[in-house]
Amino acid sequence: MPEHPILVTGATGKSGRRVVSRLRAKGLPVRAAARNGEHLFDWTDSCSWDAVLKGVRSIYVVQLDGTKLVRPFIERAVRHGAQRIVLASGRGIDNPDYAKDSGGVLDGFLDGEAAVRESGLEWTISRPGWFAQNFSEGFFADAIRAGELRLPAGDGAASFVDAEDIAAVVVAALTENRHAGQIYELSGPLAVTLTEAVATISEATGRDIRYVPLSVEHYVAELVQRGLPPADAKAFADVMEPLREGTDEYVSDGVPRALGRQPRTFAEFARSTAAAGGWPA
């Protein structure tokens, strides 16, 4: 067993906790760091950084949206002797036409990628698209459990990627020597519409679930009626633009390149999640 623990930031998140689990299944020492994790780590409190960085050589960095904190964190990591960085970034961030950025996250992602490339460390960048797990533990989960998903996404499709595949790629990059300098855009093996995705979950769960497409204006009005500030409601609608416009339909080769196998399908995700009780009635 190596002497130095592997640091995983965002260790309680969708990808982070799966990375922690996979590393520990390999018998590797892990320092699982998060605001409410085993080791305290807060992006907004730099006083929490040194304790989690001490003695680590490899780090999985899950950045905080809307900030440019990766750069000073990487500089601190270098001073602590870090040698390898795997950065969680975003699919399509280098395409200015990919989506509107009313939430103000793009500059932070771009600066984070630049900081990693300029660090002098061995680096790998993971750029996942829409997580399949958004239907079970993210944006869409409550609506799926309630039986009706209402979104301004039209009939566009996305090549949803399973977070298990994301974690597998990250673990490979953290523990193998052949991934340095690689950017892995991650997706599932084919695009599915929200109608198809919801139907797949319905079949896997045996429940009646439907997708209701809304106009952007109607969606924003519904969120405001629920108490969300108009600016935040509009930002949520903008997040749906890649789905609505079909700009996330394309299939990426990151999973096959990193792992030598095809990514899991949305149907495989739905069946395994249903079997594990991911959508309780």
LUMPA-609899 format. One line per 10 residues: number of its first residue (from 0); their letters; for each residue x, y, z of C-alpha. Coordinates in nm, 3 decimals. Layout:
% residues N
NUM = A = X Y Z | ...
This chain:
% residues 281
0 = MPEHPILVTG = 0.000 0.000 0.000 | 0.146 0.340 -0.092 | 0.254 0.565 0.192 | 0.079 0.876 0.065 | -0.300 0.905 0.075 | -0.490 1.013 -0.236 | -0.686 1.332 -0.174 | -1.043 1.344 -0.305 | -1.215 1.681 -0.279 | -1.592 1.694 -0.310
10 = ATGKSGRRVV = -1.584 1.349 -0.152 | -1.955 1.347 -0.069 | -2.067 1.443 -0.422 | -2.190 1.227 -0.708 | -1.848 1.159 -0.857 | -1.634 1.211 -0.547 | -1.793 0.951 -0.326 | -1.774 0.695 -0.606 | -1.406 0.774 -0.655 | -1.348 0.725 -0.282
20 = SRLRAKGLPV = -1.531 0.392 -0.289 | -1.339 0.262 -0.589 | -1.000 0.365 -0.450 | -1.073 0.196 -0.119 | -1.191 -0.116 -0.299 | -0.840 -0.126 -0.449 | -0.694 -0.109 -0.099 | -0.556 0.242 -0.151 | -0.539 0.504 0.126 | -0.781 0.790 0.066
30 = RAAARNGEHL = -0.829 1.127 0.231 | -1.198 1.200 0.168 | -1.241 1.577 0.199 | -1.555 1.790 0.195 | -1.736 2.047 0.407 | -1.925 1.763 0.575 | -1.682 1.482 0.494 | -1.435 1.272 0.690 | -1.177 1.549 0.654 | -1.290 1.911 0.666
40 = FDWTDSCSWD = -1.234 2.094 0.338 | -1.400 2.420 0.241 | -1.312 2.589 -0.086 | -1.405 2.926 0.063 | -1.181 2.882 0.369 | -0.818 2.852 0.262 | -0.725 2.777 0.622 | -0.874 2.430 0.567 | -0.651 2.351 0.270 | -0.316 2.270 0.431
50 = AVLKGVRSIY = -0.444 1.990 0.654 | -0.594 1.796 0.364 | -0.293 1.857 0.134 | -0.027 1.746 0.382 | 0.149 1.435 0.259 | -0.060 1.374 -0.053 | 0.087 1.317 -0.398 | -0.229 1.262 -0.607 | -0.545 1.476 -0.593 | -0.892 1.467 -0.747
60 = VVQLDGTKLV = -1.008 1.828 -0.767 | -1.382 1.897 -0.788 | -1.399 2.274 -0.823 | -1.658 2.507 -0.674 | -1.882 2.655 -0.944 | -1.854 3.026 -0.999 | -1.509 3.065 -0.838 | -1.145 3.082 -0.947 | -1.008 2.895 -0.647 | -0.845 2.604 -0.830
70 = RPFIERAVRH = -0.539 2.814 -0.917 | -0.442 2.912 -0.560 | -0.530 2.561 -0.441 | -0.300 2.402 -0.699 | -0.022 2.644 -0.606 | -0.065 2.537 -0.244 | -0.068 2.170 -0.348 | 0.261 2.212 -0.536 | 0.423 2.355 -0.222 | 0.303 2.047 -0.033
80 = GAQRIVLASG = 0.468 1.814 -0.284 | 0.173 1.707 -0.497 | 0.269 1.531 -0.818 | -0.056 1.436 -0.996 | -0.384 1.625 -1.041 | -0.710 1.502 -1.191 | -0.950 1.790 -1.247 | -1.328 1.764 -1.279 | -1.428 2.012 -1.546 | -1.726 2.034 -1.783
90 = RGIDNPDYAK = -1.811 1.905 -2.127 | -1.830 2.176 -2.391 | -1.664 2.449 -2.186 | -1.428 2.532 -2.473 | -1.724 2.585 -2.707 | -1.863 2.940 -2.668 | -2.187 2.833 -2.837 | -2.247 2.536 -2.607 | -2.474 2.712 -2.357 | -2.554 3.046 -2.199
100 = DSGGVLDGFL = -2.352 3.119 -1.887 | -2.591 3.333 -1.686 | -2.483 3.143 -1.374 | -2.127 3.273 -1.418 | -1.941 2.942 -1.399 | -1.754 2.929 -1.732 | -1.465 3.162 -1.643 | -1.392 2.959 -1.332 | -1.384 2.630 -1.522 | -1.157 2.773 -1.790
110 = DGEAAVRESG = -0.922 2.923 -1.531 | -0.916 2.593 -1.342 | -0.816 2.402 -1.653 | -0.547 2.659 -1.735 | -0.411 2.642 -1.380 | -0.381 2.265 -1.396 | -0.206 2.273 -1.733 | 0.037 2.538 -1.611 | 0.110 2.370 -1.279 | 0.406 2.159 -1.388
120 = LEWTISRPGW = 0.234 1.852 -1.238 | 0.110 1.540 -1.412 | -0.246 1.638 -1.499 | -0.560 1.486 -1.645 | -0.888 1.666 -1.709 | -1.226 1.495 -1.691 | -1.504 1.671 -1.885 | -1.829 1.484 -1.819 | -2.158 1.578 -1.981 | -2.499 1.547 -1.819
130 = FAQNFSEGFF = -2.489 1.290 -1.538 | -2.742 1.007 -1.565 | -2.758 1.036 -1.186 | -2.933 1.372 -1.222 | -3.246 1.158 -1.250 | -3.179 0.976 -0.922 | -2.978 1.212 -0.698 | -2.962 1.546 -0.873 | -3.169 1.813 -1.049 | -3.448 1.583 -1.165
140 = ADAIRAGELR = -3.469 1.331 -0.880 | -3.761 1.478 -0.682 | -3.969 1.525 -0.997 | -3.902 1.166 -1.108 | -4.012 1.037 -0.766 | -4.323 1.254 -0.787 | -4.404 1.108 -1.129 | -4.377 1.418 -1.349 | -4.068 1.591 -1.490 | -4.146 1.944 -1.612
150 = LPAGDGAASF = -3.858 2.113 -1.797 | -3.792 2.360 -2.081 | -3.593 2.101 -2.275 | -3.823 2.036 -2.572 | -3.750 1.714 -2.758 | -3.372 1.755 -2.750 | -3.147 1.469 -2.647 | -2.829 1.422 -2.444 | -2.573 1.144 -2.420 | -2.610 1.109 -2.042
160 = VDAEDIAAVV = -2.301 0.962 -1.873 | -2.317 0.731 -1.572 | -2.128 0.867 -1.270 | -1.985 0.518 -1.222 | -1.804 0.558 -1.554 | -1.683 0.904 -1.453 | -1.543 0.762 -1.130 | -1.376 0.474 -1.313 | -1.198 0.718 -1.545 | -1.088 0.937 -1.253
170 = VAALTENRHA = -0.953 0.639 -1.059 | -0.760 0.521 -1.365 | -0.610 0.868 -1.406 | -0.517 0.885 -1.037 | -0.353 0.542 -1.024 | -0.210 0.475 -1.371 | 0.075 0.645 -1.553 | -0.068 0.659 -1.906 | -0.322 0.939 -1.860 | -0.094 1.240 -1.808
180 = GQIYELSGPL = -0.181 1.530 -2.036 | -0.512 1.377 -2.143 | -0.848 1.554 -2.163 | -1.132 1.303 -2.145 | -1.473 1.423 -2.263 | -1.714 1.174 -2.109 | -2.056 1.069 -2.231 | -2.279 0.769 -2.258 | -2.280 0.553 -2.573 | -2.585 0.718 -2.733
190 = AVTLTEAVAT = -2.814 1.016 -2.695 | -3.161 0.983 -2.548 | -3.440 1.238 -2.523 | -3.602 1.319 -2.191 | -3.914 1.139 -2.311 | -3.704 0.828 -2.376 | -3.514 0.864 -2.050 | -3.830 0.894 -1.842 | -3.988 0.600 -2.026 | -3.678 0.392 -1.951
200 = ISEATGRDIR = -3.701 0.477 -1.582 | -4.075 0.399 -1.587 | -4.002 0.056 -1.731 | -3.723 -0.010 -1.478 | -3.935 0.095 -1.181 | -4.278 -0.022 -1.294 | -4.413 0.326 -1.216 | -4.601 0.575 -1.431 | -4.366 0.873 -1.487 | -4.401 1.133 -1.760
210 = YVPLSVEHYV = -4.204 1.418 -1.907 | -4.385 1.749 -1.971 | -4.199 1.994 -2.197 | -4.245 2.358 -2.101 | -4.157 2.686 -2.264 | -3.873 2.876 -2.101 | -4.116 3.146 -1.990 | -4.356 2.896 -1.832 | -4.071 2.716 -1.655 | -3.926 3.039 -1.515
220 = AELVQRGLPP = -4.273 3.146 -1.398 | -4.325 2.815 -1.218 | -3.991 2.846 -1.036 | -4.063 3.205 -0.936 | -4.404 3.099 -0.808 | -4.225 2.845 -0.587 | -4.017 3.127 -0.438 | -3.703 3.125 -0.648 | -3.559 3.468 -0.741 | -3.619 3.547 -1.110
230 = ADAKAFADVM = -3.246 3.562 -1.189 | -3.191 3.217 -1.040 | -3.494 3.080 -1.222 | -3.358 3.211 -1.552 | -3.017 3.058 -1.476 | -3.182 2.718 -1.425 | -3.361 2.757 -1.758 | -3.031 2.843 -1.927 | -2.877 2.523 -1.788 | -3.133 2.333 -1.995
240 = EPLREGTDEY = -3.026 2.498 -2.319 | -2.786 2.219 -2.431 | -3.073 1.973 -2.388 | -3.323 2.200 -2.562 | -3.091 2.278 -2.854 | -2.944 1.929 -2.888 | -2.587 2.050 -2.837 | -2.523 1.769 -2.588 | -2.633 1.491 -2.822 | -2.286 1.408 -2.948
250 = VSDGVPRALG = -2.107 1.099 -2.818 | -1.754 1.144 -2.681 | -1.474 0.889 -2.683 | -1.334 0.960 -2.335 | -1.457 0.645 -2.163 | -1.329 0.407 -2.434 | -0.995 0.589 -2.454 | -0.942 0.587 -2.078 | -1.087 0.245 -1.993 | -1.075 0.040 -2.313
260 = RQPRTFAEFA = -1.448 -0.035 -2.296 | -1.778 0.125 -2.388 | -1.966 0.339 -2.134 | -2.279 0.212 -1.963 | -2.608 0.279 -2.137 | -2.889 0.483 -1.982 | -3.096 0.167 -1.961 | -2.821 -0.005 -1.760 | -2.810 0.294 -1.526 | -3.188 0.289 -1.482
270 = RSTAAAGGWP = -3.206 -0.087 -1.414 | -2.922 -0.086 -1.162 | -3.053 0.224 -0.984 | -3.405 0.079 -0.962 | -3.268 -0.252 -0.833 | -3.077 -0.065 -0.561 | -3.393 0.119 -0.451 | -3.288 0.451 -0.602 | -3.644 0.561 -0.674 | -3.855 0.468 -0.372
280 = A = -4.228 0.511 -0.420
